[in-house]
Amino acid sequence: MKTMMTYNTYKKEFFRGLLILLAILGILALTMLSVQAQTPYKLGSGSQIKVSGTSNVHDWNMVATNFTADATFKIKGGQLQDLSTLLFVLPVTNLNGKEELLTTRAHKALKAKEYSKIAFKLTNATVIPGQKIIKTTGNLTIAGVTKLVNLQTSYVVNADESITCKGTQEIKMGDYGIKAPSYMMGAMKTGDKVTIDILLKLNKNILLSKK
């Protein structure tokens, strides 16, 4: 009887251990499938960030085409399903206007010597496939000040599964401790509000995708 009880106990423990092992393996498999479904992307040519503003004399704008952006998307059947990471970094001195004086004053106002980069890091995103919209929340850092902002972009998934995103964000320079630039001994004064237009053309990062 004692031997039989011991055998039954051993059998129960064996099957319980087997079930636990199978559960762990199942979780690992699902995790690996989830990771594999996420595809890294990098910035492609034709991308642009444009900053526009007003003044008491005329409107102005500055453009940058040289910056970095990395994202992680999930695409299934040619349809975008998720955006899990996004980081773009713009060196302030890569943002230039048509007039040299405008560029110089803007770089000074943005404190380019102390804070050389403008950056946006995603914290949350919701993809709405039916409307081709991505609603994002993230940390925008300008002149050493970081603010949580909501940014909505439209998107297109191209035939090669590259992704084009377009979005617009209005900010107040004062919120980031930036004094609006002035010119001609104060005769020309810029407004506090600026508009940031973002065009990101993102391609699959083949090297990272193969790892």
N, C-alpha and C positions, 0 to 999 in steps of 0.2 A: 504493500500500500504506500509506504513511504517513498519507494522508488518511483511508483506511478505518479505521485504528486509532484515529485521533483521533475520528472519528465514533462508533465503537463505545464508546470511553471516555466520550465526552460522553453517549451514550445511557444507559450504565450509571449514570453520576453523576446524570443527570436522574431516572431511575426510583428510585434510592436516596434522593434528596432528596424525591421525591414520597411514598415510603413513610414516611419520617421525618415529613413534614408530616401525613400521614393519621393516623399514630400519635399525634402531639401533639394533633390535633383530636379524636381518639377519647377521649383522657385528659381533655381539657377538657370534653367532652360528659358523660362519666361523672361528673366532679366537679360539674358544674352540676346534674345530675339528683339527685345525692346531697344537695346543699345545698337544692334545692327540696323534697326529701322531708322535710326537717326543718322543723317548725312551731313558732314561738315561742308560749309561753303566759304568761299573767300571773294574779296572784291574783284570785279572785272572792269575792263576799260569802259569809258562812257559814264562812269559814276560822277556825281557832282553834289556839292553842298553850296548853296547860295544864301547869303545873308542880305536882306534888304531893309532899308529904313527910310525915314523922312527927315527933312530939315525945313527951316523957315525960308530956304532958297529953292532947293530942288531935292527930289528923291535920289537915293544912292543905293548901290549894291556892291557886294564883294563876292567873289567866287573862288572855290577851291576844287581842284580835280585830283590832287595828290594827297590821299589819306588812306587809312587802312580800315577794313571791316571784316569781321569773322562772325559767322552765324551757324546754327545747327537747325536744319529743317527735317521734317518727316513728310515724305511724299509717297502716296500709294495710288497706283493706277493713274498717274499723271495729275493727281489732285493734291494740293497742299493740305496737310492735316494738322501740323503743329510747328511752332517755332519755340525752341527750348532755350537757345542762347543767342545773344547778339551783343557785339561790342564794336563800336567804331571810334577811332581816335584820329583827330585832326590837329596837326601841328599848326599853331596860330599863324606863324609866318607864311604858311602856304595859302592863307586867305588873302586875296589881293583885289583891289579895286582898280578902276580905270585911271584914276589920278594918284600919283605917287604920294601927295600930301594926305589924301584920304587914307591910303594904306598905312602910312607911318603913324598917323594919329590914332587909327583904329588899333594897331598893334600895341601902341602905348596904353590906350584905354583898357585893352584886354590883359594888360600886365604880362606881356609875352616873355619878358626877361625872367620873371619870377615863376610864372605858370605857363609853360610852353605848349600845353596841349588842351584841347577841348575834347571831351569824351562823353559817350553815352553807353551805359551798361544796362542791359535788360534785366528786370526782376520778375516780370510776368507778361504773358502774351496769350491772346485769344484769337484763334483763326476763325473767320466766318466765311466758309467756302461759297455759300450762295451769293454773297455780296462782294466776294474777292477783296475782303478787308482784313487787316490784322490790327487789333487793338492792343497796344503795348503800354506797359508802365516800366519806367526805368530811372536810373540816376543820371542826370545831366550835370556835368562838371564844367564850369566856365570860370576862369580867373581864380581858381582855387576854391570856389564855392560850389557845393553839390546840392541840387534840388531834385526832389522826386517829381517827375512830369509824366503826363499821359500823352502818347503820340499815336495817332491813327494813320495807317498807310494803306493805300491800295496796292494790289500785287497782281502780277501775271506770271504764270508758270509757262515757260517757253517749251518748244518741241524737244530741246536737248535737256530739259529739266533745270535750266538756269532760271533764276527768279529775278524779276524786276520789281522793285518797291518804290513807291512815291509817297511822300508825306510832307505836311506843313505844320510848323509849330511856331506860335507867337510867344515871345518872352519879353520881359521888361529888364533892361540892363541893370536898373537899380536893385532888382532882386538878387543880383550876383555881385553887388558891390562895385558896379562899373559906372563911372561918371560919363554921361553921354559926351562924346567929343564935340569941340567947337573949333571954328576956324576964323581967320581974318580978325584976330583980336576980339572974338566973341560976336562978330557981325553975323556969322552963320552958325546956327545951333542945331544940332540933330535931336530928333525926338527920342524919348526913352524906350519906346516899343520898337522891336525889330521882328522880322519874320524870317524863319529859317526854312528853306525849301530843300528837301533831301531826295536825291535820286540815287538809289543803290542798284547796281547790276551785279548780281551774285552768281558765281559759277561753282560747280562742284569742286571741292578740293580733292583732286584725285590722289595725291600722295597720302593725305590723312585717311581717306576712304579705304585705302588698301591695307592700312595697319590693323 
